[in-house]
Amino acid sequence: MKFLAVYLNQIRVGFLSQIGDIYQFLADDAYLSEPHRPTLSLAYNVFGNDALTRQLFTEPATVLTRGLGRLPPFFDNLLPEGPLREWLAAERHTTLNDGLELLAAAGNNLPGAVIMRAEWPAESIKLKHNVNQKSAFGPQAIEAPLADAFSLAGVQFKLALSALDGNLRYTMHLEQGLDGEPIIGKFPSAQRNDMVYTEFSGMALTRMAGIETADCWLAPISALDERVQAPARTSSAQEFLAVRRFDRTPEGQRIHIEDFCQVLSLAPERKYGKRTDYETLAAVLLHAAVHGERQVAAYIRRQVVNTLLGNTDAHLKNFSLIYRDGRTPELAPAYDQVPVFLYFDETPFLAVNKKIDQILSAQTLKTYRELYKLLGLSTVLAAQIVKDTIERCLALWPEEMRHLPLTVEQRRKIEYRINHLPLVREVLRRR
């Protein structure tokens, strides 16, 4: 039997255990008895019904509290995929599927305000976790987190870095004992040297569309210190994309976030979701977020921009909630805004993205009116938000693209796409 204590900043929420191949999370009574407790996840919260909320946090063997062979969904989505997961497993000397050890390794530097600590619980807590389990599983110690380990969700290789000396120098970010602003360094792959430039451009165009977007800039790989340069040298590219973390303050304090796979209790591999998942996303924003209608409007503006950009990777893990006050959710700033369609002709493994693009390319004003109708909101307002967003992009993007690190061919493809989208053509006809 292994245990990790789950914290939100300095408040202990509960314990995550592993008994054989069964993982279980149960909240502490002390956390649940706090009337102004910070929010771990909307998945566990039933607004206006504290008794049901407590049940979701403490009932064993539910989809929220138990995982067979893998962590419960909220915790499973804290872990990276792809090369970063391989690196973390190698650093911890464990397997890719040992979720508890991977969380323990990166426990000091996880997304949001979650901290995982190796603590041994009281006997009463152990008994709750051991319900219907054989007593043969004795206690097993878990090592402390690795000093420089971290977890960042996603497949693309990235590093948790600190920007020092006014962004002139970058080193591995340690949650304790190091100055510097926390950032994420995103690095080009050997196959796609230009991805950092197209993502930087996508982020700039998203921001120009009036959408709150994570701040980012291009930085030379030569500005990385020596111990960071080795893992960062994944290609011959000379620059990486530095993204300012919105789940950390400039001083390094943690701000809690969760992505919508966590909100909807979906496994990471289900991140592309179904149409109804995105309708639920909008409904969550409307009913749970600060200024719900305003949040839904921000969401559909972002989806319109994704359609114009051909960002077919705007999946559920690329939409997050942020808890700036620790309790109340808002739509987090946009991130991972990449015009993926630019790579369709030369990248054969983007079949899922191509299918998504068929859906995006078929959108009309009716698409957004129907969403607003489903939510009980004004369909006239939905159409106006879409029109305003498109007209702003048409007015500002052509000049902006001339100053972005896009090739002439890439600019031409984006302009051609926008001008031939049914959604854009419909808006232009209705002027």
N, C-alpha and C positions, 0 to 999 in steps of 0.2 A: 504494500500500500504506500502510495506517494501522495504528498499534499503540497499545494502552492496556495499561499494567501493572496487574495485578489484585492488590490487597493485602487481607489480613485484618489490620486494625490496621496494625502496622508490618512484618508478614511478607509478603514477595512470594510469591504463589502461582503466578503464571504470566503469560502475555500473551494478550490478546484482539486479534485482527487483523481487518482488512477488506481484501480484495482484490477489486475490482469489487463484485459483489453477494454475495460469499461471506464469511461471518463465521466465525472459528475461534478456539477457546480451547484452549491447550495449557499444561499445568503445567510449572513449572521442576523440573529434577532436584534442585536444592538443597532445595526444599520437600518433594519426595517422599522424600528421604533422611533427613529429620528424623523420628526415631521418635516424638516427641511433638508432631507437627505439629497445628495447629488445623484443625478441620473446616470446609471450605467448604460442602459439601452431602453429604447421605447418598446422593444420586444417584450420586456417584462412589466411594462407600465400600463395599467388600465386606468385612465383618468376618471376621477370621481368614484372609484371603487377600490379602496385600499385593501379590502379583504381579498379580492381577487388578485391584486398585485402581489400581496404577500404569498398567496398560493402559488403563483407562477414562479416566484423566487425560491420556494422551499419544497415544492412537491417533487420527489424523486422520480426518475424514469420517464420524464416527458421530453419532447423534442427540444425544449429550451434548456433543460438541466442535465440531460444525459446524451452521451455519444458512444456508439459501439465501434471500437477500432479507430475512432477519431474524436476530436474535441467537440463539445457542443457548438452550435453554429456561431455564436457571438465570438468565442475564443478561437475557433478555427479560422475565422476571417481576420484575426490579428496577425497571422503568420504570412510570410511571403510565399510566392510561387517561383518556379523556375530557378535561374542561377543563384539568386540571393538565398533561397531556401537551401540549395546545395552547399553554399558557402557557410551558412549558419550551422548546418548539420556537421560539416567537416570541423568547424571550430569547436563544436561541443562533443565531437567524437561519438555521434549517435546517428540514427537512421533518419531518412526523410519523413517517415511516418510517425516518429516518436514526438507527438504534439506537445506533451507536457515538458519534456526535456528541451524542446526548441523554445517554448515560452519561457522556461526557466533561464535559458541561456541569454535571451534578449530581454529579460524581465525588467531591467532598468531603463530600456529605451524602446518602448512600444508606441504604436499610434495612439494619439489622444492622451488622456490622463491615466490610463491603466498602468499599474505597476504590479509585477508578480514577484513575490518574495517566498523563499523557502522557510516556512514556519510549520511547527508541529502543533496541531490544534488540541483543544481540550478534549477530554474523554467523551463528553456528551456530543460533540461535533463528529468525532470519529464514528460513534455509534450510528448517527444519522446517515453517514456516507456508506456504512457497511450493511445497510438494510438488505436482507436476502442474499448476502454474499457469504462465501465460505470464510471461516476464520483462519484458514491456512495462510492467507496473505499477511505477512508481518510487515512492520514498518521498514521503509527504505528511505535513506537520506538522499536529499537532492543538493547538489552543489550550488554555490552562490552564482549569480549571473556573471557572465564574462564581462570584463571591464569595457571592452570596445565592441561588444555585440549589439545588434539592433535588429528590428524588424520593420520593414516598410512593405505595405501590401502591393501586389502587382507582379507581373512577369518580367518587365524590363529591368535590366540591371541598374541598380541605383545604390547610393551610399548616403548614410546620415553624416553630414559634415558640419563643421563650424567655419563660418566666414570670419577671417581676422584681418586687422589692419585696413579697414575700409574696403573689404572685398578684394584685397590684393594677395591674400594667402588663404589656403584652405587646408584643414586637417580633419581627422576623424572626430566626430562629435561625441564627447563623453558627457553624460548627464550631470556629473559632479566633477568639480575641480578644474574646469576649463572655461576660459573666457571665449567670447565670440558669439556670433549670431547663428542659431540653428537653421540649417538649410538642408535641402535634398539635392544631391548631385545626380543627374541623370545622364547616362553615357551612351554613345552610339554603339550599335552592334557592328560586328565585322561585315555583315551583309548590307547594312544601311548606315553609311557614314553621315548621311545628311539628315537623319531623323531629328537630331537636336535642333536643326535650323527650321525644319517644317513645324516642329512642335512649338518652338519659340514664336514663329510666325502665327500659328493658330491661336496661341495665347494672346498675342498682341491684337489680332483681329477680334477675338472674343471680347477683350477689354474695350476696344473701340466701339463695339456694338452696345455698350452701356451696361455690361454684365460684370458684377464683382468677380474678379479673377485673381488668382494667386500671383504675386509679384515674381518675376523671373528675369534672368539675364544670362548672356553667354559669357563663359569664363574660360581662360586658357588652362588646359590640362597641366601645363608646366607650372602653374601656381599651386598645385597640390603638393603637400609634403611627401617625402620619399615613401613612407609606409603606405600611403594612399595611392600613389601612382601605379604600383604594381597591379592591384586588382582593377584599377580604372582603365588600364591599357587594353581595352577589349577590341580596339580597331586602330587604324592609322590616323584617326581624326585628331585634330589639335585643340578642339574646344568641347566643353560639356555644358549642359543646361543646369544652371543653379536656380532652384526654386525656393523662395522664402516660405518656411513652414508656418501655416496658419494654426497649427495645433501646438505651437510654442510661442511665447512672447519673445521679443528681442533679448530679454534677460534669461530666457530658457525656462520660464515657468510653463507648466503644462496646461493646455486647454483641451477639454474632452471633445472628441469627435467619434462618430461611427458612420460606416458606410451603409448603403441600403440593403446589402446582403445581410448585414447584422440586424438591421431594423426588421427585415422580413424573415429572419431565421432561415436563410438559404445557404447551402454549401457554396464555397467559392466557385466551383465549376459550373454553378447554375447562374452565374453573374449576368448572362445575357438576358435571362428572364423571359417572361411572356408579356403580351400586351397588357394583360390585367395587372401584372406587377407594377408597371409604370403608372397605371391608373391609381393603384394603391399608393404609390409614391406621392402622387399629387394630392390624394385624399389625406395622407398623413401630414403633409405640409399645411393643408387647409385647416385641419382640426387640432393639430398638436403644436404647430410652430407659432412663433411670435408674428402677429399681423398676417394671419393665414392667407388671405386673398392676395396680399402683396407677394408672399412667398410663392404661391402658385404662378403668379404672373412672371416672377423671376425664373421659375422653372421652365415655362413654355417659351420665354425669350431664349433661354439657353438651348432648348431643343430646336428652335428655329435656326439658330446659329449653327448647331451641329448639322442640320440638314444642308445649309448653305455651304459649310466647310467640307461636307462629306466625311464628317467625323463618325465613322461607323463603329467606333470602339467606346461610345458613350454608354457603357453598361452600368449595372446597378452599383458596382464597386467604385465607379467614377462619379457617383453622386453621394454626398455625405451630409450629415447633420453636424452642426457645431453647437456646443453648449457654452456660450461665452460667460454665462452666469453660473455655470455648473449644473443647471437644472432644466432650463427651457431651450428647446431646439430652434435653430434657424437653418436655412439652406446654406451650406458652407460655400466658400468661393469656388469658382470653376477651376478645374485642373485637368491635365491630360487632354488638352484640346488639340487633337492632331488631325489634319486632313488626310485620313487614311486612304481615301479613294485614289490619291496620287500614286499609290503603289500597287494598284490592282493589276496592271498589265505585266508587271515583272515579279510578282510575289504569288506563287501558286497556292500557298497555305492560307489564304485569306477568304476561303469559301464562305465561312459564316458571315464575315463582314460584307461580302458581296450580296448575300441574301438580305442583310439588314439594309443595304443601300437601295435595294429594290423597293423596300417599304418606305424609306425616306423619300425616294424620288417620286413616289406616287402620292405624297401628301398634298392636300389642298386645304383651303380655309375650313372646309367641313370637318377635317380631322380634328382641328382645335376647337371648333364649335361643339362637336360631340363630346369632347372631354369636359368642357365647361358645363354642358348640359347635364352630364353624368354627375358632376360635383354640385349641381344646383346653383351654378353661377351664370352670369349674363353671357349669352353666346355672342351678343353684339360687342361686348368688351373683349372677348377672346379674339375676335376678328380684328379689332382695332389694335390690340397688342401685337399681333402677328404683322399687320401692315406697318406699324410704326417701326418695328424691329427690322423688317426687310428694307424699308425706305432709308433707314439710317445706314444700313450696311451698303446699299447701293450708292449712297452719297459719299461715304467715307472710305470704303475699302479700296477702290481702284488706286487712289493716290497713296494710301498707306502701304499697299503691296509693293510699290516702287521702291520703298525704303526698307523693306524687309529682306532677309537673306533667302529669298526664293529665286529659283532660276526663271528665265524668261518663259520657258516651257511650262513650269509649274504655275506661274501667274496666269498664263493663257488657259490652262486647264481649269483653274478655279473660276476664272471669269466666264468661260464657256459653260461650265456646270451651272453657275448661278443664273445665267441668262436663259437657260433651257429648262430649268426646274418648273414643273406645272404650278407650284405654289407661288413662285415669283411672277410668272406670266399672268396668273390670275390677279395678283395684287396690282400689277401694272395695268391690266385691262380695266380695273375698277377705279382707277385714279380719276 
